[in-house]
Amino acid sequence: MKKILLALACATSAFAAGSAVANSRDHIMIVGSSTVFPFSKVVAERFSLKTGMKAPKVEPTGTGGGFKEFCKGVGVGTPDIANASRRIKDSEFKSCQENGVKDIVEVFIGYDGIVIANSKKSEAMNLTRRDLFLALAKVVPDPKGGENLVPNPYKTWKDVNPALPAKPISVMGPPPTSGTRDAFVELGMEGGCKSFPWIAALDKSDNARYKAICHGVREDGAFIEAGENDNLIVRKLSENANLLGIFGFSFLDQNADVVNAARVDGQEPTFESISDGSYPVSRPLYFYVKKAHVGVIPGIEPFLEEFTSERAWGDEGYLAEKGMIPMSSERRKDVAGSVKKLESMSM
């Protein structure tokens, strides 16, 4: 009997909370990745035009910052959706669970490439992931040899690789809260870090040290944090011919008249090379939905329907025109089916 009363009390409480949310807010709140922001924004606009409902409010807080807000709990003061340029971490998922965000719908939306670019006033760079690691890591293998690490001594790209120009190492990129930063250090820098066999061996023997070496970004001014603003990076590149910038492929696509993309391991970032996986610094994109808000905050289900429609994320959809790389038609069909059923994720 006590269990029945407790269940009724919980249901009543949830309904009351849901009613309060519905009465307090008439639009969807979306936070998270600055990379996913332009895609989410255009879907929000199309959704509003199609339904006549108020357009969702989309804020580019960065992936990490978005999850922090999303996982604070359920209710009017918390976001309904979190955009992400990487998959949610175990620690973030655990935080959500601990704060009452129990049911989360994961939506895989497509791919993006992480671009290393410079101004068209300079020649495009031809880099390897090893070059990126040696140029930007906080500590690197001692140039004199041996299995020792030293604070990064490299000042120019030519110091890193004699085949590169004698330009100062100056790279502007996103902060640690950004999914773009997470993906860059994991796919780009760690990819180069593993080219040193003795460091690669640490992955199994001392994973914490391995991650610290491969993911640690130098703090001596060679790497400049730009905040969650890829447009700022593009603007700074146009003003400084020696500067390189790190941002998503969609921003390259939109600013191809002012910036060049570097080749990485011989591969140029293109729609095709990212979709087939040959470009080495590419990553999946997601957003996450708070299931407790569905049916309470108006518009979430039709917003999901618009985002997962072929007119939006299809091969010829308007998101592809914005620079998002579509997944296969089979995968889109599977994801859309899961989203329609509002299937909760698990880790």
BELMO-V310792 format. One record per backbone hydrogen bond with DSSP energy under -0.5 kcal/mol. NH is the residue of the N-H (numbers start at 1). CO is the residue of the C=O. Records with the same first field share a line. If there is no record, write none. Layout:
NH->CO, CO
//
This chain:
5->1
6->2
7->3
8->4
9->5
10->6
11->7
12->8
13->9
14->10
15->11
16->12
17->13
18->14
19->15
20->16
21->17
22->18
23->19
24->20, 21
25->21
30->28, 57
31->81
32->59
33->83
37->33
38->34
39->36
40->36
41->37
42->38
43->39
44->40
45->41
46->42
47->43
48->44
49->45
50->46
51->47
52->48
57->28
58->56
59->30, 57
61->32, 59
62->32
64->177
65->177
66->62
67->63
68->64
69->65
70->66
71->67
72->69
73->70
78->75
80->29
81->29
82->288
83->31
84->286
93->89
94->90
95->91
96->92
97->93
98->94
99->95
100->97
101->96
102->100
104->102
105->289
106->104
107->287
108->106
109->107, 285
110->285
111->325
112->283
114->281
115->113, 247
117->115, 245
118->260
119->243
120->258
122->119
127->125, 263
132->128
133->129
134->130
135->131
136->132
137->133
138->216
140->150
142->148
145->142
148->146
150->140
152->138
157->167
158->165
160->156
161->157
164->161
167->165
169->155
170->168
171->222
172->244
173->224
178->175
182->178
183->179
184->180
185->181
186->182
187->183
188->183, 184
189->184
190->185
192->188
193->189
194->190
195->192
196->193
197->195
199->196
200->196
201->197
202->199
203->200
204->201
205->201
206->202
210->206
211->207
212->208
213->209
214->210
215->211
216->212
218->136
224->171, 222
225->223
226->173
229->227
233->229
234->230
235->231
236->232
237->233
238->234
239->235
240->236
243->240
244->170
245->117
246->172
247->115
249->113
251->248
252->248
253->249
254->250
255->251, 252
256->253
258->255
259->255
260->118
262->116
263->125
264->267
265->127
266->127
267->264
270->268
274->270
275->271
276->272
277->274
278->273
279->273
280->278
282->280
283->112
285->110
286->84
287->107
288->82
289->105
290->80
291->103, 289
293->290
294->290, 291
295->297
296->293
297->293
298->296
300->297
303->299
304->300
305->301
306->302
307->303
308->304
309->306
312->309
313->309
314->310
317->314
318->311
319->312
320->312
321->317
322->318
323->320
324->319
325->111
326->324
332->328
333->329
334->330
335->331
336->332
337->333
338->334
339->335
340->336
341->337
342->339
343->338
345->104
//
